[in-house]
Amino acid sequence: MIDTLSFTLNGKSIRLDVDGERPLLWVLRTDLGLTGTKFGCGEGYCGACTVLVNGEPTRSCGYPVKNAAGKSVVTIEGLERAGRLHPVQEAFVKHEAMQCGYCTPGMILEAVGLLAKNPQPSAQDIVKGLDEHLCRCGTHPRVVKAVQEAARMKGAAVR
Amino acid sequence: MNDEKYPVDPLDEIGPPPGLTRRDFLKLVSGGVVVFFSTGDELFLQEPARFQAGRGGLPSDFNAFLKIGEDGRVTLFTGKVELGQGPTTALPLMLAEELEVPQETVDIILGDTDLCPYDMGTFGSQTIRAFGPALRAAAAEARVVLVELASEKLGVPVDRLQAKDGAVFDKSRPQVKVTYAQLAQGKKIERHAQVKPGLKPPSEMKVMGKPVMRRDARDKATGKAKYAGDIRFPGMLYARVLRPPAHGAKMTRLDASAAEKTPGARVVQDGDLIAVLHEFPDVAEAALAKVKADYDLPPSDLNDKNIYDHLAKAAPQGRAVAQGGNLDEGAKLAAFKVEEQYLNAYVAHAAMETHTAVVKVEGDNATAYASTQAPFRLKDEIAQALKVPSQNVHVIMPYVGGGFGGKTRNTQAVQAARLAQIVGKPVQVTWSRADEFFYDTFRPAAVVNIASGVSSAGKIVFWNYEVLWAGERSSEQFYDIPHHRTVVRGEWGGGGGAAAGGHPFDVGAWRAPASNTNTFARESHIDVMAAKAGVDPVEFRLMNLNNERMKRVLRTAAEKFGWKPAKAPSRRGFGVSCADYAGTYIAACAEVEVNLATGAIQVKRVACAQDSGLAVNPDGATLQVEGCIMMGLGYTLTEEMHFTGRKLHDLNFDSYELPRFSWMPKIETVLVNSPEVPITGGGEPAIINMGSVVANAVFDATGARLLELPMTPARVKTALKGI
């Protein structure tokens, strides 16, 4: 059934005619052309599809798009401000916290959500916060360093 | 230059490759200085004749390594691909070093089958080791050409000129100079790379060996990096393919009527390929779920428990890959003998990106974007599937979301090509996670039998080694053993799969193929002997090694770790292991904690020393070591494919457990240089010590010897009971 849904996507209001039961992941990637959000496992185990919904890290592969109605959705494409990277992105680049990069957008958004709630996390907080995100290349040590560094940067808790 | 072979303007004779606009093509091949390699040249990339013949409209030598453009920018062409292991960053350093240009002025094109030199595939840590020297030779050749051109232009003899920073200048009058851009201006010069001595020795290197940042980091942190699934063609349909319930299952009935009722969905059956296509991938997937099919399952009483008995019985005849002395004589010298059997399970590649491809077919031409480690092989496979000449297929490489050996097989792209031809529209195939596990070519389950003996002086006096099904790599031991024999029975590639009657499903190359199995067995067994001899395991290795590079990495890792000699089990939970992987020497020490109640192992820290001759980009090399250690924890502790008959039970990450943040040990890496030897690879070596270094540390912690990977809590508890 086609619904007309309104929500905020990366700071802009959008209206969309879409079957509300479809997963947010595929609506983002296909209908809206935002391919930074990745498909990894389709069942919420890996975290590659993580986006922020009202600031909360959310697995978009199992999230019906109708649930986003009236809310604010932020994807990896929406983190930059006036051409400047979000501190978490900047820290990921600086620490080379990626190899293949496929899990990176989901990790970054989870970290942004984490820092918004806990601006000065310990290494253990970061490990716990990211533990449900899988990375096959094994960049975990770099990711933890990057999130620690981001926490020290100005504006990291902004989402 | 041979004018007959290289027409003045090749564009008069050859058209642009399919998929490239004529303008792109002109920009890439016209003007400037281009260095090719000769296809007959042994140094370069084993191009089979059939590929040469398949080039059709393009000259068979259209294999440029690099081009110096009229704007002074250099383009590097490589058939290798970026899987995350960093060639995008490291290869420009090698080119910049020999060409004498700033590395920032080097652009790189990877894996484009119309533009890049043929390459068998990106695997086996070959990019730096095998492609690197060829690339450096091409760059050195280009530098010679530029200096010759500068000599003409400046009226200064060649021996008075020097190349530096993208320019050539008079050594005695530095103000007399000309830039590469000026030299390339209005020129069209083609040269062939010659295998010549004179590549720079490490002492003269200014670029290689210095750390640089990943070039792809920003794209990957902003979501701009495009993977195969991110490629869109107008009118493209998304396909989801039907997966049988077990390998070897035969379909007896298909009912797609419910799926066909989904508005906009199209069901295609083409022989064994059944797919649902739709303009939205999730709608295609939902429709696919409505396809009903019955199957006859193949008879098989194999499972993940009895597989080792089966493999031992079914193993092919062996061949001795190394032997020396006389095992009977060796046995007479032994004060004690040890005999053990080591096992490891089937392991999945499980890259985060599932196999994905987008193919557009127009008439007899096809353009493909695919997550593959072997674009040139794929080109051929698509051509065969579509029954078109190979030169009509253009494979373009997006970023690949991890490979680890699993993306050397390209079934998904062939599926996309077949579907695109049938429906007359571009088609994207993305495998589900279950498809990814199901169609994977697993690391083979394997069995290693070792019998050995040690003299009263603590010297290993004989070594009788047999590896079943894993393969040869790293099977040959490197200790100083007078009487030894290594037999290999079965390989991971070449008929080791289901068809050969060994494995119930296909197997293939998994990061550092065979080496993980062989190293786990050998280095565990060395520790078994050390413990029985009552000698510290580092000391025991040093007593039995005479290879200086191996001893150096071993000492370096032990020192970094803070190893204090003690015989095992010392209850400290310390382990050590060393190995060679295709010429790279690698040693690791680890500390573990074992929960005696639950059997859970926590690896607390790992110190690793690697000698790959020279690390071209030390930053990238360190990242590879860390990644190997983290990934290696998986096959060591949890990863294992469960199955009954030819049906797989682990089809997602709920039961197939990958390493997580909470497993993360403290990792310390030391890169050791050996400037006098050729540079070897670093994408795989550090993973191969993980099974043994952890098993040895568990023994040191508890006195329990784990002989089977993965060391799950259940297996640890069983082993603890057996002490």
Interface residues (C-beta under 8 A of the other chain):
Chain A: R22 P23 L25 W26 R29 T30 D31 G33 L34 T35 G36 T37 K38 F39 G40 C41 G42 E43 Y45 C46 A48 T75 I76 E77 L79 E80 L85 Q89 F92 V93 E96 M98 Q99 C100 G101 Y102 C103 T104 P105 I108 I126 V127 K128 L130 D131 E132 H133 L134 C135 R136 C137 G138 T139 H140 P141 R142 V143 V144
Chain B: L83 G84 Q85 G86 M213 R214 D216 A217 R218 D219 K220 A221 T222 G223 K224 A225 K226 Y227 G229 D230 R232 Y238 E279 F280 P281 D282 V283 A350 A351 M352 E353 T354 Y399 V400 G401 G402 F404 T430 S432 R433 D619 L623 E626 G627 C628 I629 M630 M631 N652 F653 D654 L658 P659 R660 F661 S662 M664 I667
